[in-house]
Amino acid sequence: SGMPLENDPLTFRSCIHRLVTKSLSQNRYGDFLDNDVQAFGAQPIKPTLERCKEIVPQTQPNLILINAGSSDCFQQEHWGPAFVYQKMRNLVNYLFEASPRATIIMSTIITSPWDNVEDCVKSANAQIRQVATDLIREGKPIVMAEMHHDQGLPHRVEVKHIGKDKMHPIDEGYFLMGDIFIDAIQEVDEKGWIKAPVVNGIAFDGEAERHAEEAKSKEQVKETPDEKATGEAKKDGESPKTQRRRNV
């Protein structure tokens, strides 16, 4: 059955944390608690698949959010919009193969202020939508999170939400994207698609369990005998306590 979100605080991370209790992560970023994340900068779709092969088989996440393709458009000399359909299809197929219990939220990519990049974005998005449509028809647990404003939906990232680098959103844009993902998470939750995570060795409650492990480790260090004193005592046939008293 699903895990209701209606009583959750209206924060992106808290909603996700209630649903996905084990994070697919090798890195930690930010100065907030439970900041595990599996993310790499400037990754087109095909390299993203290679990154997933490094972690998905071991962790088998139960909910996967995909927002990939913008780097294909920003790196058109190497990638571009050609074959986005097949590359995205390969990525999603692999994720289902490596993590059979997963539900996947696909998403289109946001607008760009550069005309040549925006042309690529629109082509890539059309292909991404087609991948989602085809997989949904096949009965896969997938929903689409529409990020581009050209579909006539409100509260989408527009050019005014793009930062000075002409690539990444400002904070307001990221909040808009987060809200769209929240809506998609609520949708799959209402469908009852989110399954319990597998036992993969990652802490259930994130930072709280990590703190407990660190505290236990510190206590073990405190209880470890003074190796130097122990060694000297063994040499002289005395206990560490006796030797320290003699040396005072």
Disulfide bonds with the S-S distance in Angstrom:
Cys73-Cys120 2.17
